[in-house]
Amino acid sequence: MIVYSMWSFSFGILTKKVIQANDPNSHVVKVLSRDQRSKLSMVINVITLASVFIYPMIGMIGRFLVSGLWILSYRKADYYYNKWIKRDLSM
């Protein structure tokens, strides 16, 4: 759980630095500014880390929640990739 929490916080720091390094009107800034998954992942990881010492099964439940959150969003990203990028390549 500590490794997942560290990854989550480092990704949050990386996201903030990328936002600072780019133009406020760029696509990257717009996408990363709306990203709620990272913030939610951090919250779930902290809660899981704090409560895993009380009841160890919470660690698995928290991990499944965070993994499910990211897997579902990858499906949505794949949908938009197929909708926009592959369509432009076929033209």
C-alpha positions in Angstrom: 0.0 0.0 0.0 2.9 2.4 0.7 4.2 1.9 -2.8 0.8 2.6 -4.4 0.4 5.7 -2.2 3.9 7.0 -3.2 3.0 6.4 -6.9 -0.2 8.3 -6.5 1.4 11.3 -4.8 4.3 11.3 -7.3 1.8 11.3 -10.2 0.0 14.2 -8.6 3.3 16.1 -8.3 4.1 15.3 -12.0 0.7 16.5 -13.1 1.1 19.8 -11.3 4.6 20.3 -12.8 3.3 19.5 -16.3 0.5 22.0 -15.9 2.9 24.7 -14.8 5.3 24.0 -17.7 2.7 24.3 -20.4 0.6 27.2 -21.8 -2.7 27.6 -19.9 -4.7 27.2 -23.1 -3.0 24.0 -24.2 -4.8 20.7 -24.6 -2.6 19.1 -22.0 -3.5 21.6 -19.3 -7.2 21.4 -20.1 -7.2 17.6 -19.8 -5.0 17.4 -16.7 -7.0 20.1 -15.0 -10.2 18.2 -15.3 -8.6 14.9 -14.1 -10.4 13.8 -11.0 -9.1 10.2 -11.0 -5.7 11.2 -9.6 -7.2 13.1 -6.7 -9.7 10.3 -6.0 -6.9 7.7 -6.2 -4.8 9.7 -3.7 -7.8 9.9 -1.3 -8.6 6.2 -1.6 -4.9 5.2 -1.1 -4.5 7.4 2.0 -7.7 6.0 3.5 -6.7 2.5 2.6 -3.2 3.0 4.1 -4.6 4.3 7.3 -7.2 1.6 7.7 -5.2 -1.4 6.5 -3.7 -1.7 10.0 -7.1 -2.0 11.5 -8.6 -4.5 9.0 -6.1 -5.9 6.4 -8.8 -6.8 3.9 -9.4 -3.1 3.3 -6.1 -3.1 1.5 -7.4 -5.4 -1.2 -10.7 -3.5 -1.4 -9.0 -0.2 -1.8 -6.6 -1.6 -4.5 -9.6 -2.9 -6.5 -11.4 0.4 -6.2 -8.4 2.3 -7.5 -7.6 -0.2 -10.3 -11.3 -0.2 -11.4 -11.3 3.5 -11.5 -8.3 3.6 -13.9 -9.4 0.6 -16.0 -12.8 2.2 -16.7 -11.2 5.5 -17.7 -8.8 3.7 -20.0 -11.8 2.2 -21.8 -13.2 5.7 -22.2 -9.8 7.0 -23.5 -9.7 4.1 -26.0 -13.2 5.0 -27.2 -12.1 8.6 -27.9 -8.9 7.4 -29.5 -10.8 5.2 -31.9 -13.4 7.9 -32.5 -11.0 10.8 -33.3 -7.5 9.6 -34.1 -8.2 6.5 -36.2 -10.9 8.5 -38.1 -8.4 11.2 -39.0 -5.9 8.6 -40.2 -8.4 7.0 -42.6 -9.1 10.4 -44.3 
